[in-house]
Amino acid sequence: MSHGHHDHDHDHRDHAHGREGPGRERKLLVAFALTAVTLVAEAVGGWLSGSLALLADAGHMLVDAAALMFAWLGAHYARKPADARRSFGYVRLEVLVGYSNALVQFVLVAWIAVEAGLRFSDPQPILSGLMLWVAVAGLAVNAFVLFVLSDHHHDDLNTASARLHVLGDLFGSVGAVGAALLIGRFGWLWVDPLLSILVSLLILRSAWRLLRRSAHILLEGAPEGVDGDRVGEAVQREADGVCGVHHVHVWQLAGGYHVATLHAQLREGIDADGAIRSIQRVLRERFRIEHATVQIERGGCVDAHCAH
């Protein structure tokens, strides 16, 4: 029996892969700009007031400003058309930058931990008034940024992730305000390094999650909750005319952008184009797979590397 092959051929240059509109992109850019200005103000205020907690909160905001920048890059570059050299466009840029940023944050956490240890043994004078004003300003900006990002579509994972980062900033600012009040009222200088340790743990948690997620995407790992076996079973069960599915690969180009390739065997007399459309519908509706390459087979698999 001869093997009929019908490969799904999709030219990535026909469209941009991003789904975020320019309005959502502008919101992310505004959020990034406000967060960046605030982190600079907190860093300067922490240096002048002698507050390690403010410096640590500025470090936390640096992580989250970077996350907002990645979200904006994802929204901006995902809308740029692909070209001959980059057939999938620029959507993976945010992953590369995110991975590099996460590594830098581990160095920042180590510095905060060492400095906090020194402050516990040798407390430094702190200008609690200046610390309080800077912390209150940071709290106000974080609350406003959170409001700006609050109106997002439930499928917009990019903005939802950025919003979680800003929420962490808000908690850090609340802690800095509380520390400034306690230092000003009771002179408890040990509150400052204690809070800086707590904020550094927030940085460590965010950096670790960013590093793990970025590395998983760069290693072509499957999206969370999606694996080849589930995809193959769903396609074989629900797609029209499919009697067998194998050689399934599912991965991510960037966060939320899923890609798949698979081999599908069809029943006799089934139209290949119709089967491909049905397979793509199942992948899109069940697993949010936006791009799929399907190889149609009428007999056994001819791929020597296919573990059927």
Contacts in CASP RR format, 6 or more apart in sequence:
PFRMAT RR
TARGET T0000
AUTHOR 0000-0000-0000
METHOD contacts of the structure
MODEL  1
MSHGHHDHDHDHRDHAHGREGPGRERKLLVAFALTAVTLVAEAVGGWLSG
SLALLADAGHMLVDAAALMFAWLGAHYARKPADARRSFGYVRLEVLVGYS
NALVQFVLVAWIAVEAGLRFSDPQPILSGLMLWVAVAGLAVNAFVLFVLS
DHHHDDLNTASARLHVLGDLFGSVGAVGAALLIGRFGWLWVDPLLSILVS
LLILRSAWRLLRRSAHILLEGAPEGVDGDRVGEAVQREADGVCGVHHVHV
WQLAGGYHVATLHAQLREGIDADGAIRSIQRVLRERFRIEHATVQIERGG
CVDAHCAH
1 298 0 8 1.000
1 299 0 8 1.000
2 298 0 8 1.000
3 297 0 8 1.000
3 298 0 8 1.000
3 299 0 8 1.000
3 300 0 8 1.000
3 302 0 8 1.000
4 296 0 8 1.000
4 297 0 8 1.000
4 298 0 8 1.000
4 299 0 8 1.000
5 295 0 8 1.000
5 296 0 8 1.000
5 297 0 8 1.000
5 302 0 8 1.000
6 272 0 8 1.000
6 273 0 8 1.000
6 276 0 8 1.000
6 295 0 8 1.000
6 296 0 8 1.000
7 293 0 8 1.000
7 294 0 8 1.000
7 295 0 8 1.000
7 296 0 8 1.000
8 276 0 8 1.000
8 280 0 8 1.000
8 292 0 8 1.000
8 293 0 8 1.000
8 294 0 8 1.000
8 295 0 8 1.000
10 291 0 8 1.000
10 293 0 8 1.000
12 82 0 8 1.000
12 87 0 8 1.000
12 88 0 8 1.000
12 89 0 8 1.000
12 291 0 8 1.000
13 81 0 8 1.000
13 82 0 8 1.000
13 83 0 8 1.000
13 84 0 8 1.000
13 87 0 8 1.000
15 81 0 8 1.000
16 78 0 8 1.000
16 79 0 8 1.000
16 80 0 8 1.000
16 81 0 8 1.000
16 82 0 8 1.000
16 89 0 8 1.000
17 78 0 8 1.000
17 82 0 8 1.000
17 88 0 8 1.000
17 89 0 8 1.000
17 91 0 8 1.000
17 253 0 8 1.000
17 257 0 8 1.000
17 290 0 8 1.000
17 291 0 8 1.000
18 74 0 8 1.000
18 75 0 8 1.000
18 78 0 8 1.000
18 79 0 8 1.000
18 91 0 8 1.000
18 257 0 8 1.000
19 78 0 8 1.000
20 74 0 8 1.000
20 75 0 8 1.000
20 78 0 8 1.000
20 79 0 8 1.000
20 156 0 8 1.000
20 158 0 8 1.000
20 159 0 8 1.000
21 75 0 8 1.000
21 79 0 8 1.000
24 75 0 8 1.000
24 152 0 8 1.000
24 156 0 8 1.000
24 159 0 8 1.000
25 72 0 8 1.000
25 75 0 8 1.000
25 76 0 8 1.000
25 79 0 8 1.000
27 148 0 8 1.000
27 149 0 8 1.000
27 159 0 8 1.000
28 68 0 8 1.000
28 71 0 8 1.000
28 72 0 8 1.000
28 75 0 8 1.000
28 149 0 8 1.000
28 158 0 8 1.000
28 159 0 8 1.000
28 162 0 8 1.000
29 72 0 8 1.000
30 145 0 8 1.000
30 148 0 8 1.000
31 68 0 8 1.000
31 145 0 8 1.000
31 148 0 8 1.000
31 149 0 8 1.000
31 162 0 8 1.000
31 166 0 8 1.000
32 65 0 8 1.000
32 68 0 8 1.000
32 69 0 8 1.000
32 71 0 8 1.000
32 72 0 8 1.000
34 141 0 8 1.000
34 144 0 8 1.000
34 145 0 8 1.000
35 61 0 8 1.000
35 64 0 8 1.000
35 65 0 8 1.000
35 68 0 8 1.000
35 141 0 8 1.000
35 142 0 8 1.000
35 145 0 8 1.000
35 166 0 8 1.000
35 169 0 8 1.000
36 65 0 8 1.000
37 141 0 8 1.000
38 61 0 8 1.000
38 137 0 8 1.000
38 138 0 8 1.000
38 141 0 8 1.000
38 142 0 8 1.000
39 58 0 8 1.000
39 59 0 8 1.000
39 61 0 8 1.000
39 62 0 8 1.000
39 65 0 8 1.000
40 58 0 8 1.000
41 134 0 8 1.000
41 137 0 8 1.000
41 138 0 8 1.000
42 54 0 8 1.000
42 55 0 8 1.000
42 57 0 8 1.000
42 58 0 8 1.000
42 61 0 8 1.000
42 134 0 8 1.000
42 135 0 8 1.000
42 138 0 8 1.000
42 176 0 8 1.000
43 54 0 8 1.000
43 55 0 8 1.000
43 58 0 8 1.000
43 59 0 8 1.000
45 51 0 8 1.000
45 54 0 8 1.000
45 130 0 8 1.000
45 131 0 8 1.000
45 134 0 8 1.000
46 52 0 8 1.000
46 54 0 8 1.000
46 55 0 8 1.000
46 58 0 8 1.000
46 131 0 8 1.000
46 134 0 8 1.000
47 55 0 8 1.000
48 127 0 8 1.000
48 130 0 8 1.000
49 126 0 8 1.000
49 127 0 8 1.000
49 128 0 8 1.000
49 129 0 8 1.000
49 130 0 8 1.000
49 131 0 8 1.000
49 134 0 8 1.000
50 124 0 8 1.000
50 125 0 8 1.000
50 126 0 8 1.000
50 127 0 8 1.000
50 131 0 8 1.000
51 126 0 8 1.000
51 127 0 8 1.000
51 131 0 8 1.000
51 176 0 8 1.000
51 179 0 8 1.000
51 180 0 8 1.000
51 192 0 8 1.000
52 112 0 8 1.000
52 115 0 8 1.000
52 116 0 8 1.000
52 119 0 8 1.000
52 192 0 8 1.000
52 193 0 8 1.000
52 196 0 8 1.000
53 131 0 8 1.000
53 175 0 8 1.000
53 176 0 8 1.000
53 179 0 8 1.000
53 191 0 8 1.000
53 192 0 8 1.000
53 193 0 8 1.000
53 195 0 8 1.000
53 196 0 8 1.000
53 199 0 8 1.000
54 131 0 8 1.000
54 134 0 8 1.000
54 135 0 8 1.000
54 176 0 8 1.000
55 112 0 8 1.000
55 196 0 8 1.000
56 112 0 8 1.000
56 195 0 8 1.000
56 196 0 8 1.000
56 197 0 8 1.000
56 199 0 8 1.000
56 200 0 8 1.000
56 203 0 8 1.000
57 135 0 8 1.000
57 169 0 8 1.000
57 172 0 8 1.000
57 173 0 8 1.000
57 176 0 8 1.000
57 199 0 8 1.000
59 108 0 8 1.000
59 112 0 8 1.000
59 199 0 8 1.000
59 203 0 8 1.000
60 168 0 8 1.000
60 169 0 8 1.000
60 172 0 8 1.000
60 199 0 8 1.000
60 202 0 8 1.000
60 203 0 8 1.000
60 206 0 8 1.000
61 169 0 8 1.000
62 105 0 8 1.000
62 108 0 8 1.000
63 101 0 8 1.000
63 105 0 8 1.000
63 165 0 8 1.000
63 203 0 8 1.000
63 206 0 8 1.000
63 207 0 8 1.000
63 210 0 8 1.000
64 162 0 8 1.000
64 165 0 8 1.000
64 166 0 8 1.000
64 168 0 8 1.000
64 169 0 8 1.000
64 206 0 8 1.000
66 97 0 8 1.000
66 98 0 8 1.000
66 101 0 8 1.000
67 161 0 8 1.000
67 162 0 8 1.000
67 165 0 8 1.000
67 206 0 8 1.000
67 210 0 8 1.000
68 162 0 8 1.000
68 165 0 8 1.000
68 166 0 8 1.000
69 97 0 8 1.000
70 94 0 8 1.000
70 97 0 8 1.000
70 98 0 8 1.000
70 101 0 8 1.000
71 94 0 8 1.000
71 158 0 8 1.000
71 159 0 8 1.000
71 161 0 8 1.000
71 162 0 8 1.000
73 93 0 8 1.000
73 94 0 8 1.000
73 97 0 8 1.000
74 91 0 8 1.000
74 93 0 8 1.000
74 94 0 8 1.000
74 158 0 8 1.000
74 254 0 8 1.000
75 158 0 8 1.000
77 89 0 8 1.000
77 90 0 8 1.000
77 91 0 8 1.000
77 93 0 8 1.000
77 94 0 8 1.000
78 90 0 8 1.000
78 91 0 8 1.000
78 254 0 8 1.000
78 257 0 8 1.000
80 89 0 8 1.000
80 90 0 8 1.000
81 89 0 8 1.000
82 88 0 8 1.000
82 89 0 8 1.000
83 89 0 8 1.000
88 253 0 8 1.000
91 253 0 8 1.000
91 254 0 8 1.000
91 257 0 8 1.000
92 217 0 8 1.000
92 253 0 8 1.000
92 254 0 8 1.000
94 254 0 8 1.000
94 255 0 8 1.000
95 214 0 8 1.000
95 217 0 8 1.000
95 218 0 8 1.000
95 254 0 8 1.000
95 255 0 8 1.000
96 214 0 8 1.000
96 218 0 8 1.000
98 210 0 8 1.000
98 214 0 8 1.000
99 210 0 8 1.000
99 211 0 8 1.000
99 214 0 8 1.000
99 215 0 8 1.000
99 218 0 8 1.000
101 207 0 8 1.000
101 210 0 8 1.000
102 207 0 8 1.000
102 208 0 8 1.000
102 210 0 8 1.000
102 211 0 8 1.000
102 214 0 8 1.000
103 211 0 8 1.000
105 203 0 8 1.000
105 204 0 8 1.000
105 206 0 8 1.000
105 207 0 8 1.000
105 210 0 8 1.000
106 204 0 8 1.000
106 207 0 8 1.000
108 200 0 8 1.000
108 203 0 8 1.000
109 200 0 8 1.000
109 203 0 8 1.000
109 204 0 8 1.000
109 207 0 8 1.000
112 196 0 8 1.000
112 197 0 8 1.000
112 199 0 8 1.000
112 200 0 8 1.000
112 203 0 8 1.000
113 197 0 8 1.000
113 200 0 8 1.000
115 193 0 8 1.000
115 196 0 8 1.000
116 193 0 8 1.000
116 194 0 8 1.000
116 196 0 8 1.000
116 197 0 8 1.000
116 200 0 8 1.000
117 193 0 8 1.000
119 189 0 8 1.000
119 192 0 8 1.000
119 193 0 8 1.000
119 196 0 8 1.000
120 190 0 8 1.000
120 193 0 8 1.000
123 189 0 8 1.000
123 190 0 8 1.000
123 193 0 8 1.000
124 189 0 8 1.000
125 189 0 8 1.000
126 183 0 8 1.000
126 189 0 8 1.000
126 192 0 8 1.000
128 180 0 8 1.000
128 181 0 8 1.000
128 183 0 8 1.000
128 184 0 8 1.000
128 187 0 8 1.000
129 180 0 8 1.000
129 184 0 8 1.000
131 176 0 8 1.000
131 179 0 8 1.000
131 180 0 8 1.000
131 183 0 8 1.000
132 177 0 8 1.000
132 180 0 8 1.000
132 181 0 8 1.000
132 184 0 8 1.000
134 176 0 8 1.000
135 173 0 8 1.000
135 175 0 8 1.000
135 176 0 8 1.000
135 177 0 8 1.000
135 178 0 8 1.000
135 179 0 8 1.000
135 180 0 8 1.000
136 177 0 8 1.000
138 173 0 8 1.000
139 170 0 8 1.000
139 173 0 8 1.000
139 174 0 8 1.000
139 176 0 8 1.000
139 177 0 8 1.000
142 166 0 8 1.000
142 169 0 8 1.000
142 170 0 8 1.000
142 173 0 8 1.000
143 170 0 8 1.000
145 166 0 8 1.000
145 169 0 8 1.000
146 163 0 8 1.000
146 166 0 8 1.000
146 167 0 8 1.000
146 170 0 8 1.000
149 159 0 8 1.000
149 162 0 8 1.000
149 163 0 8 1.000
149 166 0 8 1.000
150 163 0 8 1.000
152 159 0 8 1.000
152 160 0 8 1.000
152 163 0 8 1.000
153 159 0 8 1.000
154 160 0 8 1.000
157 255 0 8 1.000
157 256 0 8 1.000
158 255 0 8 1.000
158 256 0 8 1.000
165 206 0 8 1.000
168 202 0 8 1.000
171 202 0 8 1.000
172 199 0 8 1.000
172 202 0 8 1.000
175 195 0 8 1.000
176 195 0 8 1.000
179 191 0 8 1.000
179 192 0 8 1.000
179 195 0 8 1.000
182 188 0 8 1.000
182 191 0 8 1.000
183 189 0 8 1.000
183 191 0 8 1.000
183 192 0 8 1.000
213 255 0 8 1.000
217 251 0 8 1.000
217 252 0 8 1.000
217 253 0 8 1.000
217 254 0 8 1.000
217 255 0 8 1.000
220 251 0 8 1.000
220 252 0 8 1.000
221 251 0 8 1.000
221 252 0 8 1.000
222 228 0 8 1.000
222 250 0 8 1.000
222 251 0 8 1.000
222 252 0 8 1.000
223 250 0 8 1.000
223 251 0 8 1.000
223 252 0 8 1.000
223 255 0 8 1.000
223 256 0 8 1.000
223 258 0 8 1.000
223 287 0 8 1.000
223 288 0 8 1.000
226 250 0 8 1.000
226 258 0 8 1.000
226 287 0 8 1.000
226 289 0 8 1.000
227 250 0 8 1.000
228 248 0 8 1.000
228 249 0 8 1.000
228 250 0 8 1.000
229 248 0 8 1.000
230 287 0 8 1.000
231 245 0 8 1.000
231 248 0 8 1.000
231 250 0 8 1.000
231 260 0 8 1.000
231 262 0 8 1.000
231 283 0 8 1.000
231 287 0 8 1.000
231 289 0 8 1.000
232 245 0 8 1.000
232 246 0 8 1.000
232 248 0 8 1.000
232 262 0 8 1.000
233 245 0 8 1.000
234 282 0 8 1.000
234 286 0 8 1.000
234 287 0 8 1.000
235 242 0 8 1.000
235 245 0 8 1.000
235 262 0 8 1.000
235 264 0 8 1.000
235 279 0 8 1.000
235 282 0 8 1.000
235 283 0 8 1.000
236 242 0 8 1.000
236 243 0 8 1.000
236 244 0 8 1.000
236 245 0 8 1.000
238 282 0 8 1.000
238 286 0 8 1.000
239 264 0 8 1.000
239 275 0 8 1.000
239 278 0 8 1.000
239 279 0 8 1.000
239 281 0 8 1.000
239 282 0 8 1.000
240 270 0 8 1.000
240 274 0 8 1.000
240 275 0 8 1.000
240 278 0 8 1.000
241 266 0 8 1.000
241 267 0 8 1.000
241 270 0 8 1.000
241 275 0 8 1.000
241 278 0 8 1.000
242 264 0 8 1.000
242 265 0 8 1.000
242 266 0 8 1.000
242 267 0 8 1.000
242 275 0 8 1.000
242 278 0 8 1.000
242 279 0 8 1.000
243 265 0 8 1.000
243 266 0 8 1.000
243 267 0 8 1.000
244 264 0 8 1.000
244 265 0 8 1.000
245 262 0 8 1.000
245 263 0 8 1.000
245 264 0 8 1.000
245 265 0 8 1.000
246 262 0 8 1.000
246 263 0 8 1.000
246 265 0 8 1.000
246 301 0 8 1.000
246 306 0 8 1.000
246 307 0 8 1.000
246 308 0 8 1.000
247 261 0 8 1.000
247 262 0 8 1.000
247 263 0 8 1.000
247 295 0 8 1.000
247 301 0 8 1.000
247 303 0 8 1.000
247 306 0 8 1.000
247 307 0 8 1.000
247 308 0 8 1.000
248 260 0 8 1.000
248 261 0 8 1.000
248 262 0 8 1.000
248 263 0 8 1.000
249 260 0 8 1.000
249 261 0 8 1.000
249 262 0 8 1.000
250 258 0 8 1.000
250 259 0 8 1.000
250 260 0 8 1.000
250 287 0 8 1.000
250 289 0 8 1.000
251 258 0 8 1.000
251 259 0 8 1.000
251 260 0 8 1.000
252 258 0 8 1.000
252 259 0 8 1.000
253 259 0 8 1.000
256 288 0 8 1.000
257 290 0 8 1.000
258 287 0 8 1.000
258 288 0 8 1.000
258 289 0 8 1.000
258 290 0 8 1.000
258 291 0 8 1.000
259 289 0 8 1.000
259 290 0 8 1.000
259 291 0 8 1.000
259 292 0 8 1.000
260 283 0 8 1.000
260 287 0 8 1.000
260 289 0 8 1.000
260 291 0 8 1.000
260 292 0 8 1.000
260 293 0 8 1.000
261 292 0 8 1.000
261 293 0 8 1.000
261 294 0 8 1.000
261 295 0 8 1.000
262 279 0 8 1.000
262 292 0 8 1.000
262 293 0 8 1.000
262 294 0 8 1.000
262 295 0 8 1.000
263 294 0 8 1.000
263 295 0 8 1.000
263 297 0 8 1.000
263 301 0 8 1.000
263 303 0 8 1.000
263 306 0 8 1.000
263 308 0 8 1.000
264 275 0 8 1.000
264 279 0 8 1.000
264 294 0 8 1.000
264 295 0 8 1.000
264 296 0 8 1.000
264 297 0 8 1.000
265 296 0 8 1.000
265 297 0 8 1.000
265 298 0 8 1.000
265 299 0 8 1.000
265 300 0 8 1.000
266 272 0 8 1.000
266 275 0 8 1.000
266 296 0 8 1.000
266 297 0 8 1.000
266 298 0 8 1.000
272 296 0 8 1.000
275 296 0 8 1.000
276 294 0 8 1.000
276 296 0 8 1.000
279 292 0 8 1.000
279 294 0 8 1.000
280 292 0 8 1.000
280 294 0 8 1.000
283 289 0 8 1.000
283 292 0 8 1.000
284 290 0 8 1.000
300 308 0 8 1.000
301 308 0 8 1.000
END
